[in-house]
Amino acid sequence: MTEEHQSPSQERMTILGDLDAASFIPWIERHAAKLGLSQAISHTSADRIELEVTGPTELIDMMEMGCCLGPIDVWVETILRTPVGSDAD
């Protein structure tokens, strides 16, 4: 079996919902680190978090799923993903 190497993707994730818990930002940072993704949070409020995530698309998919499912003290309504940089073309 051969491994296929992809160049990393960069996406902006906008997370919407009831996100007021102080635990969510550190949770996002830990989850991204566990997946080996680079992340930079650019906006936080009680109902919206914006971050840029860089890494393989499959791992960004896993990050999205993780944010939808946890932690228990937040309620994620939706996650919008937008390619940035050279991926936006």
PyMOL Python script that loads the backbone (N, CA, C, O; Angstrom):
from pymol import cmd

cmd.read_pdbstr("""\
ATOM      1  N   MET A   1       0.838  -1.165   0.000  1.00  0.00           N
ATOM      2  CA  MET A   1       0.000   0.000   0.000  1.00  0.00           C
ATOM      3  C   MET A   1       0.894   1.242   0.000  1.00  0.00           C
ATOM      4  O   MET A   1       1.852   1.313   0.771  1.00  0.00           O
ATOM      5  N   THR A   2       0.595   2.206  -0.844  1.00  0.00           N
ATOM      6  CA  THR A   2       1.398   3.420  -0.913  1.00  0.00           C
ATOM      7  C   THR A   2       0.673   4.546  -0.203  1.00  0.00           C
ATOM      8  O   THR A   2      -0.555   4.622  -0.203  1.00  0.00           O
ATOM      9  N   GLU A   3       1.464   5.417   0.402  1.00  0.00           N
ATOM     10  CA  GLU A   3       0.907   6.581   1.071  1.00  0.00           C
ATOM     11  C   GLU A   3       0.864   7.738   0.104  1.00  0.00           C
ATOM     12  O   GLU A   3       1.812   7.969  -0.647  1.00  0.00           O
ATOM     13  N   GLU A   4      -0.225   8.457   0.123  1.00  0.00           N
ATOM     14  CA  GLU A   4      -0.369   9.625  -0.717  1.00  0.00           C
ATOM     15  C   GLU A   4      -0.124  10.858   0.146  1.00  0.00           C
ATOM     16  O   GLU A   4      -0.784  11.038   1.169  1.00  0.00           O
ATOM     17  N   HIS A   5       0.811  11.700  -0.255  1.00  0.00           N
ATOM     18  CA  HIS A   5       1.124  12.904   0.516  1.00  0.00           C
ATOM     19  C   HIS A   5       0.437  14.095  -0.136  1.00  0.00           C
ATOM     20  O   HIS A   5       0.636  14.371  -1.319  1.00  0.00           O
ATOM     21  N   GLN A   6      -0.365  14.788   0.642  1.00  0.00           N
ATOM     22  CA  GLN A   6      -1.053  15.967   0.163  1.00  0.00           C
ATOM     23  C   GLN A   6      -0.436  17.194   0.803  1.00  0.00           C
ATOM     24  O   GLN A   6       0.070  17.147   1.924  1.00  0.00           O
ATOM     25  N   SER A   7      -0.490  18.303   0.060  1.00  0.00           N
ATOM     26  CA  SER A   7      -0.065  19.545   0.685  1.00  0.00           C
ATOM     27  C   SER A   7      -1.155  19.953   1.675  1.00  0.00           C
ATOM     28  O   SER A   7      -2.334  19.687   1.446  1.00  0.00           O
ATOM     29  N   PRO A   8      -0.764  20.595   2.767  1.00  0.00           N
ATOM     30  CA  PRO A   8      -1.754  20.947   3.784  1.00  0.00           C
ATOM     31  C   PRO A   8      -2.789  21.932   3.248  1.00  0.00           C
ATOM     32  O   PRO A   8      -2.479  22.796   2.428  1.00  0.00           O
ATOM     33  N   SER A   9      -4.003  21.788   3.718  1.00  0.00           N
ATOM     34  CA  SER A   9      -5.079  22.725   3.411  1.00  0.00           C
ATOM     35  C   SER A   9      -5.150  23.751   4.530  1.00  0.00           C
ATOM     36  O   SER A   9      -4.758  23.478   5.665  1.00  0.00           O
ATOM     37  N   GLN A  10      -5.653  24.927   4.200  1.00  0.00           N
ATOM     38  CA  GLN A  10      -5.898  25.943   5.218  1.00  0.00           C
ATOM     39  C   GLN A  10      -7.348  26.375   5.082  1.00  0.00           C
ATOM     40  O   GLN A  10      -7.794  26.768   4.003  1.00  0.00           O
ATOM     41  N   GLU A  11      -8.079  26.299   6.187  1.00  0.00           N
ATOM     42  CA  GLU A  11      -9.493  26.644   6.180  1.00  0.00           C
ATOM     43  C   GLU A  11      -9.834  27.523   7.369  1.00  0.00           C
ATOM     44  O   GLU A  11      -9.229  27.427   8.437  1.00  0.00           O
ATOM     45  N   ARG A  12     -10.822  28.382   7.156  1.00  0.00           N
ATOM     46  CA  ARG A  12     -11.385  29.166   8.259  1.00  0.00           C
ATOM     47  C   ARG A  12     -12.630  28.415   8.728  1.00  0.00           C
ATOM     48  O   ARG A  12     -13.526  28.119   7.938  1.00  0.00           O
ATOM     49  N   MET A  13     -12.670  28.116  10.013  1.00  0.00           N
ATOM     50  CA  MET A  13     -13.835  27.468  10.605  1.00  0.00           C
ATOM     51  C   MET A  13     -14.565  28.499  11.457  1.00  0.00           C
ATOM     52  O   MET A  13     -13.974  29.127  12.335  1.00  0.00           O
ATOM     53  N   THR A  14     -15.857  28.666  11.185  1.00  0.00           N
ATOM     54  CA  THR A  14     -16.703  29.532  11.993  1.00  0.00           C
ATOM     55  C   THR A  14     -17.678  28.630  12.733  1.00  0.00           C
ATOM     56  O   THR A  14     -18.525  27.980  12.122  1.00  0.00           O
ATOM     57  N   ILE A  15     -17.551  28.598  14.043  1.00  0.00           N
ATOM     58  CA  ILE A  15     -18.374  27.740  14.892  1.00  0.00           C
ATOM     59  C   ILE A  15     -19.458  28.614  15.507  1.00  0.00           C
ATOM     60  O   ILE A  15     -19.164  29.625  16.146  1.00  0.00           O
ATOM     61  N   LEU A  16     -20.719  28.220  15.311  1.00  0.00           N
ATOM     62  CA  LEU A  16     -21.857  28.985  15.814  1.00  0.00           C
ATOM     63  C   LEU A  16     -22.657  28.145  16.800  1.00  0.00           C
ATOM     64  O   LEU A  16     -22.816  26.939  16.613  1.00  0.00           O
ATOM     65  N   GLY A  17     -23.162  28.790  17.854  1.00  0.00           N
ATOM     66  CA  GLY A  17     -23.981  28.085  18.836  1.00  0.00           C
ATOM     67  C   GLY A  17     -23.895  28.757  20.192  1.00  0.00           C
ATOM     68  O   GLY A  17     -23.582  29.943  20.287  1.00  0.00           O
ATOM     69  N   ASP A  18     -24.174  27.996  21.243  1.00  0.00           N
ATOM     70  CA  ASP A  18     -24.052  28.471  22.625  1.00  0.00           C
ATOM     71  C   ASP A  18     -22.664  28.063  23.111  1.00  0.00           C
ATOM     72  O   ASP A  18     -22.471  26.958  23.618  1.00  0.00           O
ATOM     73  N   LEU A  19     -21.700  28.970  22.948  1.00  0.00           N
ATOM     74  CA  LEU A  19     -20.278  28.654  23.119  1.00  0.00           C
ATOM     75  C   LEU A  19     -19.662  29.389  24.300  1.00  0.00           C
ATOM     76  O   LEU A  19     -18.450  29.606  24.323  1.00  0.00           O
ATOM     77  N   ASP A  20     -20.465  29.773  25.274  1.00  0.00           N
ATOM     78  CA  ASP A  20     -20.013  30.640  26.360  1.00  0.00           C
ATOM     79  C   ASP A  20     -19.098  29.958  27.373  1.00  0.00           C
ATOM     80  O   ASP A  20     -18.513  30.638  28.216  1.00  0.00           O
ATOM     81  N   ALA A  21     -18.963  28.669  27.313  1.00  0.00           N
ATOM     82  CA  ALA A  21     -18.152  27.953  28.304  1.00  0.00           C
ATOM     83  C   ALA A  21     -16.672  28.292  28.156  1.00  0.00           C
ATOM     84  O   ALA A  21     -16.127  28.296  27.052  1.00  0.00           O
ATOM     85  N   ALA A  22     -16.038  28.574  29.286  1.00  0.00           N
ATOM     86  CA  ALA A  22     -14.610  28.908  29.283  1.00  0.00           C
ATOM     87  C   ALA A  22     -13.748  27.721  28.867  1.00  0.00           C
ATOM     88  O   ALA A  22     -12.595  27.898  28.474  1.00  0.00           O
ATOM     89  N   SER A  23     -14.292  26.531  28.950  1.00  0.00           N
ATOM     90  CA  SER A  23     -13.516  25.327  28.626  1.00  0.00           C
ATOM     91  C   SER A  23     -13.362  25.087  27.128  1.00  0.00           C
ATOM     92  O   SER A  23     -12.500  24.301  26.733  1.00  0.00           O
ATOM     93  N   PHE A  24     -14.162  25.733  26.277  1.00  0.00           N
ATOM     94  CA  PHE A  24     -14.183  25.371  24.860  1.00  0.00           C
ATOM     95  C   PHE A  24     -12.917  25.787  24.111  1.00  0.00           C
ATOM     96  O   PHE A  24     -12.404  25.009  23.306  1.00  0.00           O
ATOM     97  N   ILE A  25     -12.405  26.983  24.352  1.00  0.00           N
ATOM     98  CA  ILE A  25     -11.195  27.431  23.638  1.00  0.00           C
ATOM     99  C   ILE A  25     -10.009  26.520  23.958  1.00  0.00           C
ATOM    100  O   ILE A  25      -9.347  26.054  23.030  1.00  0.00           O
ATOM    101  N   PRO A  26      -9.711  26.244  25.234  1.00  0.00           N
ATOM    102  CA  PRO A  26      -8.618  25.302  25.508  1.00  0.00           C
ATOM    103  C   PRO A  26      -8.892  23.912  24.924  1.00  0.00           C
ATOM    104  O   PRO A  26      -7.963  23.229  24.494  1.00  0.00           O
ATOM    105  N   TRP A  27     -10.149  23.496  24.907  1.00  0.00           N
ATOM    106  CA  TRP A  27     -10.512  22.201  24.326  1.00  0.00           C
ATOM    107  C   TRP A  27     -10.180  22.177  22.835  1.00  0.00           C
ATOM    108  O   TRP A  27      -9.615  21.202  22.339  1.00  0.00           O
ATOM    109  N   ILE A  28     -10.531  23.257  22.114  1.00  0.00           N
ATOM    110  CA  ILE A  28     -10.224  23.361  20.680  1.00  0.00           C
ATOM    111  C   ILE A  28      -8.716  23.274  20.467  1.00  0.00           C
ATOM    112  O   ILE A  28      -8.253  22.548  19.587  1.00  0.00           O
ATOM    113  N   GLU A  29      -7.952  24.009  21.268  1.00  0.00           N
ATOM    114  CA  GLU A  29      -6.491  24.006  21.120  1.00  0.00           C
ATOM    115  C   GLU A  29      -5.905  22.616  21.360  1.00  0.00           C
ATOM    116  O   GLU A  29      -5.028  22.176  20.617  1.00  0.00           O
ATOM    117  N   ARG A  30      -6.385  21.926  22.392  1.00  0.00           N
ATOM    118  CA  ARG A  30      -5.894  20.564  22.675  1.00  0.00           C
ATOM    119  C   ARG A  30      -6.279  19.583  21.574  1.00  0.00           C
ATOM    120  O   ARG A  30      -5.467  18.754  21.163  1.00  0.00           O
ATOM    121  N   HIS A  31      -7.513  19.676  21.101  1.00  0.00           N
ATOM    122  CA  HIS A  31      -7.985  18.753  20.062  1.00  0.00           C
ATOM    123  C   HIS A  31      -7.183  18.949  18.771  1.00  0.00           C
ATOM    124  O   HIS A  31      -6.796  17.974  18.126  1.00  0.00           O
ATOM    125  N   ALA A  32      -6.935  20.207  18.394  1.00  0.00           N
ATOM    126  CA  ALA A  32      -6.130  20.484  17.195  1.00  0.00           C
ATOM    127  C   ALA A  32      -4.722  19.920  17.360  1.00  0.00           C
ATOM    128  O   ALA A  32      -4.175  19.330  16.428  1.00  0.00           O
ATOM    129  N   ALA A  33      -4.136  20.099  18.536  1.00  0.00           N
ATOM    130  CA  ALA A  33      -2.783  19.586  18.784  1.00  0.00           C
ATOM    131  C   ALA A  33      -2.750  18.064  18.697  1.00  0.00           C
ATOM    132  O   ALA A  33      -1.812  17.502  18.132  1.00  0.00           O
ATOM    133  N   LYS A  34      -3.762  17.388  19.249  1.00  0.00           N
ATOM    134  CA  LYS A  34      -3.823  15.924  19.174  1.00  0.00           C
ATOM    135  C   LYS A  34      -3.887  15.438  17.735  1.00  0.00           C
ATOM    136  O   LYS A  34      -3.352  14.379  17.408  1.00  0.00           O
ATOM    137  N   LEU A  35      -4.547  16.217  16.868  1.00  0.00           N
ATOM    138  CA  LEU A  35      -4.672  15.847  15.456  1.00  0.00           C
ATOM    139  C   LEU A  35      -3.467  16.300  14.627  1.00  0.00           C
ATOM    140  O   LEU A  35      -3.360  15.957  13.450  1.00  0.00           O
ATOM    141  N   GLY A  36      -2.565  17.069  15.237  1.00  0.00           N
ATOM    142  CA  GLY A  36      -1.400  17.561  14.507  1.00  0.00           C
ATOM    143  C   GLY A  36      -1.715  18.725  13.587  1.00  0.00           C
ATOM    144  O   GLY A  36      -1.011  18.950  12.602  1.00  0.00           O
ATOM    145  N   LEU A  37      -2.770  19.469  13.902  1.00  0.00           N
ATOM    146  CA  LEU A  37      -3.177  20.615  13.092  1.00  0.00           C
ATOM    147  C   LEU A  37      -2.625  21.908  13.683  1.00  0.00           C
ATOM    148  O   LEU A  37      -2.513  22.044  14.901  1.00  0.00           O
ATOM    149  N   SER A  38      -2.285  22.845  12.820  1.00  0.00           N
ATOM    150  CA  SER A  38      -1.966  24.203  13.261  1.00  0.00           C
ATOM    151  C   SER A  38      -3.284  24.955  13.343  1.00  0.00           C
ATOM    152  O   SER A  38      -4.158  24.776  12.495  1.00  0.00           O
ATOM    153  N   GLN A  39      -3.430  25.793  14.357  1.00  0.00           N
ATOM    154  CA  GLN A  39      -4.662  26.571  14.483  1.00  0.00           C
ATOM    155  C   GLN A  39      -4.354  27.935  15.056  1.00  0.00           C
ATOM    156  O   GLN A  39      -3.409  28.107  15.826  1.00  0.00           O
ATOM    157  N   ALA A  40      -5.167  28.903  14.670  1.00  0.00           N
ATOM    158  CA  ALA A  40      -5.072  30.257  15.210  1.00  0.00           C
ATOM    159  C   ALA A  40      -6.490  30.779  15.379  1.00  0.00           C
ATOM    160  O   ALA A  40      -7.236  30.895  14.406  1.00  0.00           O
ATOM    161  N   ILE A  41      -6.857  31.090  16.603  1.00  0.00           N
ATOM    162  CA  ILE A  41      -8.199  31.596  16.891  1.00  0.00           C
ATOM    163  C   ILE A  41      -8.191  33.102  16.693  1.00  0.00           C
ATOM    164  O   ILE A  41      -7.369  33.812  17.272  1.00  0.00           O
ATOM    165  N   SER A  42      -9.131  33.594  15.853  1.00  0.00           N
ATOM    166  CA  SER A  42      -9.155  35.020  15.537  1.00  0.00           C
ATOM    167  C   SER A  42     -10.326  35.758  16.174  1.00  0.00           C
ATOM    168  O   SER A  42     -10.294  36.985  16.272  1.00  0.00           O
ATOM    169  N   HIS A  43     -11.360  35.040  16.610  1.00  0.00           N
ATOM    170  CA  HIS A  43     -12.518  35.697  17.231  1.00  0.00           C
ATOM    171  C   HIS A  43     -13.180  34.731  18.201  1.00  0.00           C
ATOM    172  O   HIS A  43     -13.338  33.545  17.910  1.00  0.00           O
ATOM    173  N   THR A  44     -13.563  35.256  19.357  1.00  0.00           N
ATOM    174  CA  THR A  44     -14.348  34.465  20.308  1.00  0.00           C
ATOM    175  C   THR A  44     -15.461  35.334  20.882  1.00  0.00           C
ATOM    176  O   THR A  44     -15.234  36.487  21.250  1.00  0.00           O
ATOM    177  N   SER A  45     -16.648  34.780  20.955  1.00  0.00           N
ATOM    178  CA  SER A  45     -17.769  35.413  21.642  1.00  0.00           C
ATOM    179  C   SER A  45     -18.671  34.299  22.148  1.00  0.00           C
ATOM    180  O   SER A  45     -18.393  33.121  21.928  1.00  0.00           O
ATOM    181  N   ALA A  46     -19.746  34.669  22.824  1.00  0.00           N
ATOM    182  CA  ALA A  46     -20.639  33.667  23.408  1.00  0.00           C
ATOM    183  C   ALA A  46     -21.354  32.829  22.356  1.00  0.00           C
ATOM    184  O   ALA A  46     -21.821  31.728  22.649  1.00  0.00           O
ATOM    185  N   ASP A  47     -21.442  33.353  21.116  1.00  0.00           N
ATOM    186  CA  ASP A  47     -22.174  32.620  20.080  1.00  0.00           C
ATOM    187  C   ASP A  47     -21.379  32.339  18.810  1.00  0.00           C
ATOM    188  O   ASP A  47     -21.903  31.735  17.874  1.00  0.00           O
ATOM    189  N   ARG A  48     -20.104  32.775  18.766  1.00  0.00           N
ATOM    190  CA  ARG A  48     -19.307  32.550  17.547  1.00  0.00           C
ATOM    191  C   ARG A  48     -17.828  32.455  17.888  1.00  0.00           C
ATOM    192  O   ARG A  48     -17.302  33.251  18.666  1.00  0.00           O
ATOM    193  N   ILE A  49     -17.169  31.472  17.295  1.00  0.00           N
ATOM    194  CA  ILE A  49     -15.715  31.338  17.380  1.00  0.00           C
ATOM    195  C   ILE A  49     -15.207  31.176  15.956  1.00  0.00           C
ATOM    196  O   ILE A  49     -15.739  30.375  15.186  1.00  0.00           O
ATOM    197  N   GLU A  50     -14.175  31.939  15.608  1.00  0.00           N
ATOM    198  CA  GLU A  50     -13.547  31.808  14.295  1.00  0.00           C
ATOM    199  C   GLU A  50     -12.101  31.402  14.488  1.00  0.00           C
ATOM    200  O   GLU A  50     -11.392  31.961  15.326  1.00  0.00           O
ATOM    201  N   LEU A  51     -11.665  30.418  13.700  1.00  0.00           N
ATOM    202  CA  LEU A  51     -10.276  30.009  13.744  1.00  0.00           C
ATOM    203  C   LEU A  51      -9.837  29.564  12.368  1.00  0.00           C
ATOM    204  O   LEU A  51     -10.648  29.144  11.543  1.00  0.00           O
ATOM    205  N   GLU A  52      -8.536  29.663  12.131  1.00  0.00           N
ATOM    206  CA  GLU A  52      -7.940  29.126  10.917  1.00  0.00           C
ATOM    207  C   GLU A  52      -7.193  27.865  11.294  1.00  0.00           C
ATOM    208  O   GLU A  52      -6.438  27.831  12.266  1.00  0.00           O
ATOM    209  N   VAL A  53      -7.422  26.830  10.503  1.00  0.00           N
ATOM    210  CA  VAL A  53      -6.845  25.519  10.760  1.00  0.00           C
ATOM    211  C   VAL A  53      -6.059  25.103   9.526  1.00  0.00           C
ATOM    212  O   VAL A  53      -6.532  25.255   8.400  1.00  0.00           O
ATOM    213  N   THR A  54      -4.845  24.572   9.744  1.00  0.00           N
ATOM    214  CA  THR A  54      -4.001  24.117   8.644  1.00  0.00           C
ATOM    215  C   THR A  54      -3.593  22.674   8.887  1.00  0.00           C
ATOM    216  O   THR A  54      -3.156  22.308   9.978  1.00  0.00           O
ATOM    217  N   GLY A  55      -3.746  21.860   7.839  1.00  0.00           N
ATOM    218  CA  GLY A  55      -3.361  20.457   7.915  1.00  0.00           C
ATOM    219  C   GLY A  55      -4.059  19.665   6.827  1.00  0.00           C
ATOM    220  O   GLY A  55      -4.747  20.244   5.986  1.00  0.00           O
ATOM    221  N   PRO A  56      -3.895  18.355   6.829  1.00  0.00           N
ATOM    222  CA  PRO A  56      -4.575  17.517   5.837  1.00  0.00           C
ATOM    223  C   PRO A  56      -6.102  17.648   5.967  1.00  0.00           C
ATOM    224  O   PRO A  56      -6.637  17.730   7.072  1.00  0.00           O
ATOM    225  N   THR A  57      -6.779  17.666   4.832  1.00  0.00           N
ATOM    226  CA  THR A  57      -8.232  17.843   4.816  1.00  0.00           C
ATOM    227  C   THR A  57      -8.947  16.823   5.695  1.00  0.00           C
ATOM    228  O   THR A  57      -9.914  17.161   6.377  1.00  0.00           O
ATOM    229  N   GLU A  58      -8.479  15.582   5.681  1.00  0.00           N
ATOM    230  CA  GLU A  58      -9.131  14.539   6.483  1.00  0.00           C
ATOM    231  C   GLU A  58      -9.054  14.850   7.974  1.00  0.00           C
ATOM    232  O   GLU A  58      -9.991  14.564   8.719  1.00  0.00           O
ATOM    233  N   LEU A  59      -7.945  15.433   8.409  1.00  0.00           N
ATOM    234  CA  LEU A  59      -7.806  15.782   9.826  1.00  0.00           C
ATOM    235  C   LEU A  59      -8.625  17.022  10.174  1.00  0.00           C
ATOM    236  O   LEU A  59      -9.123  17.143  11.293  1.00  0.00           O
ATOM    237  N   ILE A  60      -8.765  17.942   9.222  1.00  0.00           N
ATOM    238  CA  ILE A  60      -9.657  19.090   9.445  1.00  0.00           C
ATOM    239  C   ILE A  60     -11.094  18.595   9.563  1.00  0.00           C
ATOM    240  O   ILE A  60     -11.864  19.111  10.373  1.00  0.00           O
ATOM    241  N   ASP A  61     -11.464  17.589   8.751  1.00  0.00           N
ATOM    242  CA  ASP A  61     -12.790  16.966   8.881  1.00  0.00           C
ATOM    243  C   ASP A  61     -12.978  16.401  10.288  1.00  0.00           C
ATOM    244  O   ASP A  61     -14.038  16.559  10.893  1.00  0.00           O
ATOM    245  N   MET A  62     -11.941  15.741  10.802  1.00  0.00           N
ATOM    246  CA  MET A  62     -12.009  15.169  12.155  1.00  0.00           C
ATOM    247  C   MET A  62     -12.135  16.271  13.209  1.00  0.00           C
ATOM    248  O   MET A  62     -12.838  16.101  14.205  1.00  0.00           O
ATOM    249  N   MET A  63     -11.457  17.395  12.992  1.00  0.00           N
ATOM    250  CA  MET A  63     -11.552  18.532  13.907  1.00  0.00           C
ATOM    251  C   MET A  63     -12.987  19.059  13.936  1.00  0.00           C
ATOM    252  O   MET A  63     -13.528  19.350  15.003  1.00  0.00           O
ATOM    253  N   GLU A  64     -13.594  19.178  12.761  1.00  0.00           N
ATOM    254  CA  GLU A  64     -14.981  19.640  12.685  1.00  0.00           C
ATOM    255  C   GLU A  64     -15.908  18.699  13.461  1.00  0.00           C
ATOM    256  O   GLU A  64     -16.744  19.152  14.243  1.00  0.00           O
ATOM    257  N   MET A  65     -15.759  17.410  13.246  1.00  0.00           N
ATOM    258  CA  MET A  65     -16.603  16.430  13.938  1.00  0.00           C
ATOM    259  C   MET A  65     -16.388  16.496  15.451  1.00  0.00           C
ATOM    260  O   MET A  65     -17.344  16.438  16.224  1.00  0.00           O
ATOM    261  N   GLY A  66     -15.124  16.619  15.864  1.00  0.00           N
ATOM    262  CA  GLY A  66     -14.830  16.723  17.292  1.00  0.00           C
ATOM    263  C   GLY A  66     -15.483  17.940  17.922  1.00  0.00           C
ATOM    264  O   GLY A  66     -16.035  17.856  19.019  1.00  0.00           O
ATOM    265  N   CYS A  67     -15.421  19.084  17.223  1.00  0.00           N
ATOM    266  CA  CYS A  67     -16.032  20.307  17.755  1.00  0.00           C
ATOM    267  C   CYS A  67     -17.549  20.168  17.850  1.00  0.00           C
ATOM    268  O   CYS A  67     -18.164  20.708  18.769  1.00  0.00           O
ATOM    269  N   CYS A  68     -18.156  19.448  16.906  1.00  0.00           N
ATOM    270  CA  CYS A  68     -19.606  19.228  16.944  1.00  0.00           C
ATOM    271  C   CYS A  68     -20.024  18.383  18.146  1.00  0.00           C
ATOM    272  O   CYS A  68     -21.108  18.579  18.696  1.00  0.00           O
ATOM    273  N   LEU A  69     -19.173  17.452  18.551  1.00  0.00           N
ATOM    274  CA  LEU A  69     -19.534  16.484  19.591  1.00  0.00           C
ATOM    275  C   LEU A  69     -19.144  16.873  21.017  1.00  0.00           C
ATOM    276  O   LEU A  69     -19.737  16.358  21.966  1.00  0.00           O
ATOM    277  N   GLY A  70     -18.185  17.749  21.196  1.00  0.00           N
ATOM    278  CA  GLY A  70     -17.735  17.988  22.559  1.00  0.00           C
ATOM    279  C   GLY A  70     -17.275  19.407  22.746  1.00  0.00           C
ATOM    280  O   GLY A  70     -17.152  20.130  21.756  1.00  0.00           O
ATOM    281  N   PRO A  71     -17.024  19.832  23.906  1.00  0.00           N
ATOM    282  CA  PRO A  71     -17.324  19.255  25.211  1.00  0.00           C
ATOM    283  C   PRO A  71     -18.807  19.401  25.572  1.00  0.00           C
ATOM    284  O   PRO A  71     -19.567  20.047  24.851  1.00  0.00           O
ATOM    285  N   ILE A  72     -19.199  18.811  26.667  1.00  0.00           N
ATOM    286  CA  ILE A  72     -20.612  18.723  27.052  1.00  0.00           C
ATOM    287  C   ILE A  72     -21.219  20.084  27.404  1.00  0.00           C
ATOM    288  O   ILE A  72     -22.432  20.256  27.280  1.00  0.00           O
ATOM    289  N   ASP A  73     -20.405  21.058  27.842  1.00  0.00           N
ATOM    290  CA  ASP A  73     -20.950  22.336  28.313  1.00  0.00           C
ATOM    291  C   ASP A  73     -21.115  23.388  27.222  1.00  0.00           C
ATOM    292  O   ASP A  73     -21.351  24.555  27.535  1.00  0.00           O
ATOM    293  N   VAL A  74     -20.998  23.009  25.945  1.00  0.00           N
ATOM    294  CA  VAL A  74     -21.285  23.918  24.831  1.00  0.00           C
ATOM    295  C   VAL A  74     -22.292  23.246  23.901  1.00  0.00           C
ATOM    296  O   VAL A  74     -22.438  22.023  23.901  1.00  0.00           O
ATOM    297  N   TRP A  75     -22.978  24.059  23.117  1.00  0.00           N
ATOM    298  CA  TRP A  75     -23.914  23.539  22.126  1.00  0.00           C
ATOM    299  C   TRP A  75     -23.544  24.145  20.774  1.00  0.00           C
ATOM    300  O   TRP A  75     -23.755  25.335  20.540  1.00  0.00           O
ATOM    301  N   VAL A  76     -22.992  23.320  19.892  1.00  0.00           N
ATOM    302  CA  VAL A  76     -22.602  23.768  18.556  1.00  0.00           C
ATOM    303  C   VAL A  76     -23.791  23.578  17.624  1.00  0.00           C
ATOM    304  O   VAL A  76     -24.259  22.458  17.419  1.00  0.00           O
ATOM    305  N   GLU A  77     -24.277  24.686  17.060  1.00  0.00           N
ATOM    306  CA  GLU A  77     -25.385  24.636  16.098  1.00  0.00           C
ATOM    307  C   GLU A  77     -24.885  24.259  14.712  1.00  0.00           C
ATOM    308  O   GLU A  77     -25.444  23.382  14.053  1.00  0.00           O
ATOM    309  N   THR A  78     -23.823  24.935  14.276  1.00  0.00           N
ATOM    310  CA  THR A  78     -23.293  24.694  12.933  1.00  0.00           C
ATOM    311  C   THR A  78     -21.833  25.103  12.870  1.00  0.00           C
ATOM    312  O   THR A  78     -21.356  25.902  13.675  1.00  0.00           O
ATOM    313  N   ILE A  79     -21.137  24.539  11.898  1.00  0.00           N
ATOM    314  CA  ILE A  79     -19.753  24.922  11.625  1.00  0.00           C
ATOM    315  C   ILE A  79     -19.650  25.219  10.140  1.00  0.00           C
ATOM    316  O   ILE A  79     -19.966  24.376   9.300  1.00  0.00           O
ATOM    317  N   LEU A  80     -19.204  26.427   9.829  1.00  0.00           N
ATOM    318  CA  LEU A  80     -18.989  26.834   8.442  1.00  0.00           C
ATOM    319  C   LEU A  80     -17.505  26.730   8.142  1.00  0.00           C
ATOM    320  O   LEU A  80     -16.674  27.146   8.950  1.00  0.00           O
ATOM    321  N   ARG A  81     -17.167  26.177   6.983  1.00  0.00           N
ATOM    322  CA  ARG A  81     -15.757  26.036   6.589  1.00  0.00           C
ATOM    323  C   ARG A  81     -15.537  26.745   5.265  1.00  0.00           C
ATOM    324  O   ARG A  81     -16.288  26.563   4.306  1.00  0.00           O
ATOM    325  N   THR A  82     -14.478  27.568   5.237  1.00  0.00           N
ATOM    326  CA  THR A  82     -14.136  28.324   4.044  1.00  0.00           C
ATOM    327  C   THR A  82     -12.654  28.166   3.765  1.00  0.00           C
ATOM    328  O   THR A  82     -11.837  28.434   4.645  1.00  0.00           O
ATOM    329  N   PRO A  83     -12.278  27.733   2.552  1.00  0.00           N
ATOM    330  CA  PRO A  83     -10.851  27.663   2.216  1.00  0.00           C
ATOM    331  C   PRO A  83     -10.232  29.061   2.225  1.00  0.00           C
ATOM    332  O   PRO A  83     -10.882  30.030   1.833  1.00  0.00           O
ATOM    333  N   VAL A  84      -8.985  29.167   2.668  1.00  0.00           N
ATOM    334  CA  VAL A  84      -8.259  30.438   2.641  1.00  0.00           C
ATOM    335  C   VAL A  84      -6.931  30.237   1.925  1.00  0.00           C
ATOM    336  O   VAL A  84      -6.483  29.107   1.725  1.00  0.00           O
ATOM    337  N   GLY A  85      -6.314  31.335   1.546  1.00  0.00           N
ATOM    338  CA  GLY A  85      -5.019  31.253   0.868  1.00  0.00           C
ATOM    339  C   GLY A  85      -5.161  30.647  -0.511  1.00  0.00           C
ATOM    340  O   GLY A  85      -6.141  30.904  -1.209  1.00  0.00           O
ATOM    341  N   SER A  86      -4.193  29.847  -0.906  1.00  0.00           N
ATOM    342  CA  SER A  86      -4.180  29.250  -2.246  1.00  0.00           C
ATOM    343  C   SER A  86      -5.296  28.229  -2.426  1.00  0.00           C
ATOM    344  O   SER A  86      -5.640  27.897  -3.560  1.00  0.00           O
ATOM    345  N   ASP A  87      -5.882  27.712  -1.313  1.00  0.00           N
ATOM    346  CA  ASP A  87      -6.986  26.756  -1.403  1.00  0.00           C
ATOM    347  C   ASP A  87      -8.287  27.420  -1.828  1.00  0.00           C
ATOM    348  O   ASP A  87      -9.222  26.735  -2.245  1.00  0.00           O
ATOM    349  N   ALA A  88      -8.363  28.756  -1.727  1.00  0.00           N
ATOM    350  CA  ALA A  88      -9.601  29.466  -2.029  1.00  0.00           C
ATOM    351  C   ALA A  88      -9.879  29.550  -3.519  1.00  0.00           C
ATOM    352  O   ALA A  88     -10.994  29.892  -3.912  1.00  0.00           O
ATOM    353  N   ASP A  89      -8.910  29.252  -4.349  1.00  0.00           N
ATOM    354  CA  ASP A  89      -9.096  29.370  -5.803  1.00  0.00           C
ATOM    355  C   ASP A  89      -9.961  28.286  -6.376  1.00  0.00           C
ATOM    356  O   ASP A  89     -10.201  28.262  -7.583  1.00  0.00           O
TER     357      ASP A  89
END
""", "prot")
cmd.dss("prot")
cmd.show_as("cartoon", "prot")
cmd.util.cbc("prot")
cmd.orient("prot")
